[in-house]
Amino acid sequence: MFEARMKRLTARMTDTKTDGVFVGPTSNMKWLAGFDPHGDERPVMLVVGPKSAAFLMPALNADSARQHTDLPFFTWSDAEGPADAFATLLSETGIAGVANPSIALDETMRADFALMVVDALPGAKRAFLADTVGALRAAKDESEYKLLKMNALIDDETMRSAFAALKPGISELEAAEVIKQRFLAQGAKAEFVIVCFGENGAFPHHHSGERRLKAGDAILVDIGGRKDGYPSDMTRVGYCGTPPEGFEEVVSVVERAVQAAVAAARPGVKASDVDRAAHETIAAAGYGDRFLHRTGHGLGIDVHERPYITATSDVVLQAGNVFSIEPGIYLTDRFGVRLEEIVILGKDGAEVFSELSRKPFHVDG
């Protein structure tokens, strides 16, 4: 699989006239090579050039890293420093032989690693990975589909367990602990847990605290876990006892926004068109100024990655893209409603990974 990805990258580099790609010990390296070695201040990079691909690797980590890849290593010791090894690597991969090369830098690697590349290639034309590794990562393959689907079903079961455990008097933090334990019971680890009771739901990225559930509260739960290297992400809502005034109307509006965005999401459509479908639905209902964020973000190895579903994105969506659709309405001092699905684009439109209803959960009050 990783050999195939490297071949796709070299073909993409030809198409984009990119002479060198520099990847740090990040999720980009994990996607491309299957691992991301220990990252500290010692420079380590995966470099892909016109002739070959190779690693700049601290000698301290070389034996351990060798278990994961057959690509050449250019090693350096603490006594020597990385400069000579890096210069040799640039020559052997063919990058040093290109006058004023066009290079792509991993925007998520350490700044000192990136400056090392810039200093070594002062005449280079520089970009980030959006048109190379980023573009390839955005189109998921069959193996990634299976992992994302598996994690979505784990998220479904965890969400059911979360609402089943809620009762008046429980705190947000206590509910969050139930969620973390349920992920662990299914062989996953919680990536993030947001539990919001009552007025705290009006904060899109609320930090769960000591607020305790009481009758009449709206409930918002946004959770994601990770198993076998890939994550999940989903948001559902509910209420305790009876719903607060206006809650059911807001849920209905947000549900229509989800449906509009899912219907708009298909290959060949701009990401901004999907964002517009959700925002216009909510604006038409009179809540436009209460939808405080973009409609979605890509999901893959990272919980947030390309493509981003924003009003300003000209990215043309393609089959294999995986992203969230998560419109929300946030009413200060009252409650918030966000309904979030992760979808993958097929040739005919969007498939929702979750099999859990978006209908609000009811907690006995």
Secondary structure, DSSP 4 states (H G I P E B T S, - for coil): -HHHHHHHHHHHHHHHT--EEEE-SSHHHHHHHS-----SSS--EEEE-SS-EEEEEEHHHHHHHTTT--S-EEEE-TTT-SHHHHHHHHHHTTSTTSSS-EEEE-TTS-HHHHHHHHHH-TT-EEEEGGGTHHHHHHS--HHHHHHHHHHHHHHHHHHHHHHHH--TT-BHHHHHHHHHHHHHHTT-EEEEEEEEEGGGGGSTTPPP-S-B--TT-EEEEEEEEEETTEE--EEEEEEESSPPTTHHHHHHHHHHHHHHHHHH--TTSBHHHHHHHHHHHHHHTT-GGG--S-SEEE-SSSSSEEEEE-TT--PBP-TT-EEEE--EEEETTTEEEE-BEEEEEETTEEEE---S--SPEEE--
